[in-house]
Amino acid sequence: MTVPLALLIPWQQQHYFDPSAPRTRFRSRAFTFWGDTALFPLVHAFLGACAAGQGPDYRYVFDLLGTELAANAVRHSRSGQPGGSYTLRVDRTADGMTLTCRDGGTPDIGLWDRRDRAHLAPDPRGLDPDADGGRGLALVDALATGWGDNGLPTHRHVWFHLAYDLTGGRWFGA
């Protein structure tokens, strides 16, 4: 079944999903997605349009890391529960782009104190080919120029920055 784009995306934001649209300059672009993996083609389109104009390696890595954060939001937070959503925000600077994924927070969180922040850490075995899981943050840690999170389980913001120049990074074996 094909669903018209206009049913999912307001007309004012449809260019967010079209990498061949006339290139518009933007400093920041954000979109809130329903927490359903069936909409991941839209996530890919959004990330591809944001990275339009960059080389193929950059577009690939940006899409790979962005979809990892989106998948983590759907799988590990309230964003993936019925009625849930998450927001992807891309900020562009002179040296690269930063993507922030704001999710619905940890499912079934009870009483929580702001002093009990817990920051994410990649699985040390995440890049092991025999590992059963844990690859998402390990990939982000390995390929992004920098990354982090706000440490709040009630509404986590996970971000990565990817510099336009990938030659010094692990993508090219550095």
Backbone as CSV, one residue per row, in Angstrom:
resi,resn,N_x,N_y,N_z,CA_x,CA_y,CA_z,C_x,C_y,C_z
1,MET,0.846,-1.170,0.000,0.000,0.000,0.000,0.893,1.235,0.000
2,THR,0.547,2.201,-0.794,1.264,3.465,-0.850,0.426,4.522,-0.147
3,VAL,1.075,5.272,0.724,0.398,6.335,1.458,0.952,7.661,0.949
4,PRO,0.090,8.597,0.581,0.578,9.898,0.129,1.371,10.598,1.238
5,LEU,2.494,11.181,0.855,3.361,11.870,1.805,2.601,12.951,2.569
6,ALA,1.653,13.595,1.922,0.902,14.682,2.550,0.087,14.220,3.757
7,LEU,-0.216,12.921,3.853,-0.943,12.418,5.019,-0.054,12.306,6.251
8,LEU,1.243,12.230,6.047,2.176,12.052,7.160,2.984,13.304,7.484
9,ILE,3.164,14.158,6.488,4.057,15.303,6.653,3.346,16.572,6.188
10,PRO,3.314,17.599,7.020,2.710,18.864,6.579,3.427,19.399,5.336
11,TRP,2.690,20.061,4.454,3.271,20.511,3.195,4.454,21.446,3.417
12,GLN,4.454,22.217,4.523,5.549,23.146,4.792,6.861,22.430,5.083
13,GLN,6.802,21.138,5.417,7.996,20.392,5.774,8.323,19.277,4.787
14,GLN,7.604,19.169,3.703,7.854,18.071,2.777,9.247,18.134,2.149
15,HIS,9.814,19.325,2.013,11.178,19.418,1.477,12.211,18.834,2.445
16,TYR,11.849,18.632,3.711,12.745,17.978,4.678,13.064,16.543,4.250
17,PHE,12.246,15.975,3.388,12.343,14.562,3.033,12.732,14.333,1.577
18,ASP,13.088,15.377,0.875,13.397,15.275,-0.549,14.808,15.786,-0.824
19,PRO,15.781,14.869,-0.950,17.159,15.317,-1.180,17.354,15.992,-2.533
20,SER,16.417,15.823,-3.452,16.554,16.458,-4.763,15.822,17.797,-4.831
21,ALA,15.168,18.194,-3.737,14.484,19.487,-3.712,15.527,20.595,-3.845
22,PRO,15.120,21.752,-4.357,16.083,22.855,-4.409,16.708,23.052,-3.039
23,ARG,18.023,23.105,-3.036,18.761,23.130,-1.773,18.423,24.387,-0.973
24,THR,17.897,24.168,0.197,17.599,25.281,1.085,18.636,25.305,2.189
25,ARG,19.055,26.470,2.514,19.999,26.621,3.621,19.230,26.474,4.932
26,PHE,19.788,25.739,5.838,19.157,25.632,7.146,20.250,25.515,8.200
27,ARG,19.972,26.042,9.351,20.861,25.869,10.496,20.346,24.744,11.370
28,SER,19.031,24.640,11.422,18.401,23.639,12.276,17.138,23.139,11.589
29,ARG,16.904,21.856,11.709,15.717,21.230,11.124,15.312,20.100,12.067
30,ALA,14.034,20.032,12.408,13.560,18.991,13.327,12.233,18.438,12.839
31,PHE,12.022,17.165,13.155,10.752,16.524,12.826,10.461,15.477,13.889
32,THR,9.196,15.385,14.281,8.769,14.393,15.261,8.141,13.218,14.517
33,PHE,8.671,12.030,14.791,8.224,10.793,14.155,7.422,9.971,15.151
34,TRP,6.425,9.255,14.646,5.742,8.277,15.487,6.730,7.168,15.807
35,GLY,6.593,6.576,16.964,7.513,5.541,17.413,7.241,4.184,16.804
36,ASP,7.344,4.093,15.498,7.067,2.851,14.791,8.137,2.644,13.728
37,THR,8.756,1.469,13.729,9.820,1.194,12.757,9.303,1.157,11.326
38,ALA,7.989,1.019,11.137,7.431,1.047,9.781,7.668,2.400,9.113
39,LEU,7.933,3.436,9.905,8.180,4.776,9.355,9.665,5.045,9.113
40,PHE,10.511,4.030,9.268,11.946,4.254,9.066,12.313,4.701,7.650
41,PRO,11.551,4.345,6.609,11.865,4.954,5.304,11.797,6.483,5.353
42,LEU,10.896,7.045,6.161,10.838,8.494,6.328,12.052,9.010,7.092
43,VAL,12.521,8.246,8.070,13.718,8.635,8.807,14.899,8.694,7.842
44,HIS,15.048,7.667,7.011,16.127,7.671,6.016,16.005,8.865,5.077
45,ALA,14.782,9.162,4.631,14.573,10.290,3.723,14.925,11.611,4.405
46,PHE,14.534,11.768,5.664,14.842,12.979,6.417,16.356,13.162,6.548
47,LEU,17.035,12.107,6.968,18.486,12.194,7.154,19.195,12.428,5.822
48,GLY,18.717,11.762,4.765,19.318,11.945,3.450,19.157,13.364,2.938
49,ALA,17.982,13.946,3.151,17.762,15.320,2.715,18.602,16.301,3.526
50,CYS,18.785,16.033,4.809,19.616,16.909,5.637,21.080,16.869,5.191
51,ALA,21.541,15.700,4.782,22.948,15.543,4.386,23.157,15.743,2.883
52,ALA,22.111,16.138,2.165,22.247,16.356,0.719,23.361,17.373,0.468
53,GLY,24.101,17.141,-0.574,25.206,18.034,-0.910,26.540,17.562,-0.361
54,GLN,26.522,16.595,0.531,27.763,16.023,1.062,28.125,14.802,0.229
55,GLY,29.330,14.306,0.412,29.777,13.135,-0.327,29.036,11.874,0.090
56,PRO,29.159,10.814,-0.726,28.420,9.578,-0.430,28.824,8.937,0.892
57,ASP,30.105,8.973,1.257,30.513,8.400,2.541,29.881,9.153,3.697
58,TYR,29.888,10.478,3.620,29.286,11.279,4.685,27.795,10.968,4.811
59,ARG,27.099,10.966,3.698,25.653,10.692,3.732,25.376,9.310,4.323
60,TYR,26.197,8.319,3.963,26.001,6.968,4.471,26.203,6.913,5.982
61,VAL,27.305,7.475,6.463,27.601,7.427,7.903,26.560,8.225,8.686
62,PHE,26.170,9.395,8.182,25.166,10.207,8.869,23.846,9.444,8.978
63,ASP,23.445,8.791,7.902,22.214,7.992,7.905,22.339,6.791,8.848
64,LEU,23.452,6.104,8.802,23.677,4.940,9.660,23.562,5.318,11.133
65,LEU,24.269,6.365,11.533,24.253,6.764,12.944,22.900,7.345,13.354
66,GLY,22.272,8.098,12.461,20.959,8.668,12.768,19.895,7.608,12.951
67,THR,19.897,6.604,12.084,18.897,5.540,12.234,19.182,4.682,13.459
68,GLU,20.439,4.571,13.854,20.752,3.860,15.107,20.116,4.569,16.301
69,LEU,20.226,5.900,16.336,19.615,6.631,17.451,18.091,6.510,17.408
70,ALA,17.509,6.570,16.216,16.056,6.418,16.091,15.620,5.020,16.528
71,ALA,16.363,3.996,16.107,16.035,2.618,16.493,16.135,2.435,18.003
72,ASN,17.157,3.031,18.616,17.285,2.938,20.072,16.106,3.617,20.767
73,ALA,15.651,4.744,20.238,14.503,5.439,20.832,13.260,4.561,20.784
74,VAL,13.036,3.910,19.645,11.849,3.066,19.499,11.964,1.808,20.359
75,ARG,13.142,1.242,20.413,13.317,-0.036,21.114,13.450,0.096,22.628
76,HIS,14.116,1.150,23.091,14.484,1.224,24.506,13.776,2.322,25.295
77,SER,12.806,3.013,24.695,12.149,4.090,25.437,10.637,4.023,25.247
78,ARG,9.954,4.905,25.951,8.495,4.987,25.797,8.108,5.440,24.397
79,SER,9.059,5.928,23.629,8.761,6.353,22.258,8.217,5.211,21.416
80,GLY,8.620,3.987,21.709,8.168,2.832,20.947,6.860,2.238,21.418
81,GLN,6.303,2.764,22.487,5.028,2.275,22.988,3.878,2.933,22.225
82,PRO,2.685,2.354,22.267,1.549,2.953,21.542,1.385,4.432,21.872
83,GLY,1.275,5.233,20.829,1.140,6.678,20.996,2.449,7.409,21.194
84,GLY,3.566,6.679,21.233,4.867,7.294,21.472,5.432,7.983,20.238
85,SER,6.380,8.855,20.476,7.047,9.554,19.386,8.455,9.940,19.833
86,TYR,9.264,10.345,18.886,10.604,10.855,19.151,10.884,11.936,18.115
87,THR,11.805,12.818,18.447,12.132,13.924,17.557,13.593,13.835,17.145
88,LEU,13.832,13.979,15.849,15.192,14.101,15.329,15.412,15.563,14.977
89,ARG,16.499,16.118,15.476,16.853,17.515,15.188,18.260,17.532,14.626
90,VAL,18.433,18.190,13.491,19.744,18.315,12.861,20.150,19.778,12.909
91,ASP,21.322,20.031,13.472,21.908,21.364,13.499,23.154,21.346,12.628
92,ARG,23.215,22.279,11.690,24.341,22.334,10.765,25.247,23.495,11.149
93,THR,26.543,23.221,11.184,27.546,24.249,11.457,28.549,24.252,10.314
94,ALA,29.547,25.103,10.425,30.551,25.206,9.366,31.394,23.943,9.245
95,ASP,31.563,23.187,10.344,32.448,22.013,10.300,31.727,20.673,10.256
96,GLY,30.410,20.649,10.422,29.703,19.370,10.393,28.265,19.520,10.844
97,MET,27.628,18.381,11.083,26.235,18.380,11.521,26.101,17.611,12.829
98,THR,25.195,18.090,13.660,24.876,17.430,14.921,23.438,16.962,14.855
99,LEU,23.231,15.687,15.152,21.890,15.134,15.207,21.566,14.823,16.661
100,THR,20.415,15.272,17.114,19.936,14.971,18.460,18.635,14.198,18.340
101,CYS,18.550,13.089,19.067,17.330,12.297,19.128,16.750,12.468,20.528
102,ARG,15.549,13.042,20.599,14.861,13.248,21.880,13.763,12.207,21.979
103,ASP,13.888,11.305,22.964,12.908,10.234,23.077,12.000,10.428,24.281
104,GLY,11.100,9.468,24.473,10.102,9.547,25.533,10.562,9.092,26.891
105,GLY,11.816,8.710,27.023,12.333,8.293,28.320,12.164,6.810,28.588
106,THR,12.737,6.383,29.669,12.743,4.988,30.066,11.335,4.509,30.412
107,PRO,10.941,3.350,29.872,9.612,2.824,30.237,9.538,2.505,31.725
108,ASP,8.380,2.694,32.292,8.100,2.318,33.683,9.062,2.940,34.687
109,ILE,9.452,4.182,34.464,10.334,4.830,35.435,9.495,5.265,36.638
110,GLY,10.005,4.972,37.788,9.317,5.349,39.017,9.801,6.704,39.491
111,LEU,9.844,6.859,40.793,10.371,8.097,41.352,11.831,8.230,40.956
112,TRP,12.197,9.431,40.603,13.547,9.651,40.102,14.023,11.014,40.552
113,ASP,15.282,11.096,40.926,15.889,12.339,41.386,16.886,12.820,40.335
114,ARG,16.845,14.102,39.989,17.744,14.663,38.981,19.218,14.414,39.299
115,ARG,19.539,14.246,40.545,20.937,13.997,40.928,21.395,12.600,40.537
116,ASP,20.459,11.749,40.153,20.778,10.368,39.781,20.937,10.200,38.273
117,ARG,21.447,11.217,37.608,21.659,11.105,36.158,22.559,9.916,35.857
118,ALA,22.241,9.243,34.775,23.046,8.100,34.334,23.276,8.248,32.833
119,HIS,24.512,8.481,32.459,24.840,8.660,31.047,25.057,7.310,30.380
120,LEU,24.736,7.265,29.115,24.884,6.040,28.334,26.351,5.742,28.074
121,ALA,26.637,4.476,27.872,27.989,4.046,27.501,27.849,2.929,26.473
122,PRO,28.725,2.912,25.475,28.633,1.838,24.480,29.047,0.502,25.080
123,ASP,28.478,-0.559,24.561,28.859,-1.904,24.963,30.284,-2.150,24.480
124,PRO,31.206,-2.517,25.369,32.594,-2.731,24.939,32.736,-3.836,23.886
125,ARG,31.785,-4.765,23.848,31.823,-5.837,22.845,30.920,-5.537,21.654
126,GLY,30.398,-4.319,21.559,29.418,-3.976,20.542,29.888,-4.160,19.110
127,LEU,31.168,-3.965,18.845,31.673,-4.108,17.479,32.226,-5.508,17.208
128,ASP,32.107,-6.395,18.180,32.515,-7.784,17.993,31.503,-8.457,17.060
129,PRO,31.961,-9.045,15.949,31.027,-9.662,15.002,30.173,-10.771,15.608
130,ASP,30.631,-11.382,16.703,29.876,-12.458,17.336,28.912,-11.967,18.415
131,ALA,28.894,-10.674,18.691,28.014,-10.136,19.727,26.556,-10.219,19.269
132,ASP,25.663,-10.485,20.222,24.238,-10.592,19.907,23.559,-9.234,19.758
133,GLY,24.130,-8.199,20.339,23.519,-6.873,20.283,24.502,-5.837,20.782
134,GLY,24.001,-4.654,21.035,24.841,-3.593,21.567,25.665,-2.855,20.523
135,ARG,25.304,-3.020,19.251,26.100,-2.393,18.197,25.810,-0.910,18.004
136,GLY,24.597,-0.472,18.322,24.179,0.894,18.032,25.092,1.956,18.595
137,LEU,25.200,2.034,19.913,26.054,3.047,20.513,27.527,2.783,20.239
138,ALA,27.898,1.523,20.057,29.292,1.221,19.712,29.636,1.825,18.350
139,LEU,28.704,1.747,17.399,28.918,2.370,16.089,28.988,3.887,16.215
140,VAL,28.093,4.463,16.977,28.101,5.907,17.178,29.426,6.332,17.806
141,ASP,29.859,5.607,18.823,31.112,5.920,19.507,32.312,5.799,18.555
142,ALA,32.277,4.794,17.686,33.404,4.552,16.788,33.457,5.529,15.619
143,LEU,32.302,5.923,15.086,32.296,6.673,13.832,32.016,8.168,13.961
144,ALA,31.337,8.584,15.018,31.012,10.001,15.173,32.236,10.775,15.654
145,THR,32.269,12.051,15.330,33.337,12.928,15.805,33.222,13.104,17.313
146,GLY,32.001,13.149,17.812,31.727,13.246,19.240,30.277,12.859,19.475
147,TRP,29.951,12.465,20.702,28.571,12.105,21.021,28.371,12.172,22.522
148,GLY,27.115,12.149,22.945,26.798,12.160,24.366,25.295,12.112,24.567
149,ASP,24.897,12.274,25.826,23.468,12.309,26.152,23.283,13.141,27.403
150,ASN,22.031,13.481,27.694,21.751,14.334,28.844,21.655,13.562,30.154
151,GLY,21.662,12.238,30.115,21.635,11.440,31.334,20.295,11.369,32.037
152,LEU,19.257,11.913,31.435,17.940,11.930,32.077,17.076,10.787,31.554
153,PRO,16.726,9.837,32.399,15.910,8.714,31.929,14.457,9.099,31.648
154,THR,14.024,10.261,32.088,12.643,10.680,31.873,12.404,11.225,30.471
155,HIS,13.423,11.725,29.841,13.337,12.273,28.475,14.759,12.416,27.936
156,ARG,15.281,11.328,27.450,16.676,11.294,27.036,16.898,12.032,25.715
157,HIS,17.985,12.781,25.666,18.455,13.433,24.448,19.822,12.832,24.139
158,VAL,19.929,12.074,23.071,21.205,11.491,22.654,21.613,12.215,21.374
159,TRP,22.862,12.627,21.302,23.325,13.398,20.161,24.656,12.856,19.649
160,PHE,24.935,13.147,18.397,26.277,12.933,17.851,26.599,14.076,16.907
161,HIS,27.875,14.366,16.799,28.365,15.350,15.830,29.216,14.592,14.833
162,LEU,29.006,14.868,13.560,29.793,14.255,12.502,30.416,15.375,11.681
163,ALA,31.743,15.481,11.771,32.456,16.500,11.003,32.371,16.166,9.522
164,TYR,32.344,17.193,8.687,32.272,16.970,7.241,33.500,16.221,6.731
165,ASP,34.642,16.462,7.336,35.881,15.790,6.913,36.013,14.476,7.671
166,LEU,35.756,13.363,6.988,35.822,12.048,7.627,37.203,11.398,7.513
167,THR,38.139,12.036,6.845,39.419,11.370,6.563,40.208,11.008,7.811
168,GLY,40.056,11.735,8.889,40.802,11.422,10.108,40.084,10.450,11.028
169,GLY,38.899,9.993,10.654,38.108,9.144,11.529,38.253,7.670,11.213
170,ARG,37.536,6.853,11.995,37.618,5.397,11.838,36.954,4.896,10.567
171,TRP,36.109,5.726,9.937,35.460,5.306,8.705,36.497,4.972,7.635
172,PHE,37.605,5.724,7.641,38.677,5.483,6.668,39.837,4.723,7.298
173,GLY,39.590,4.060,8.423,40.594,3.204,9.040,41.608,3.901,9.911
174,ALA,41.364,5.153,10.285,42.294,5.873,11.157,42.158,5.425,12.591
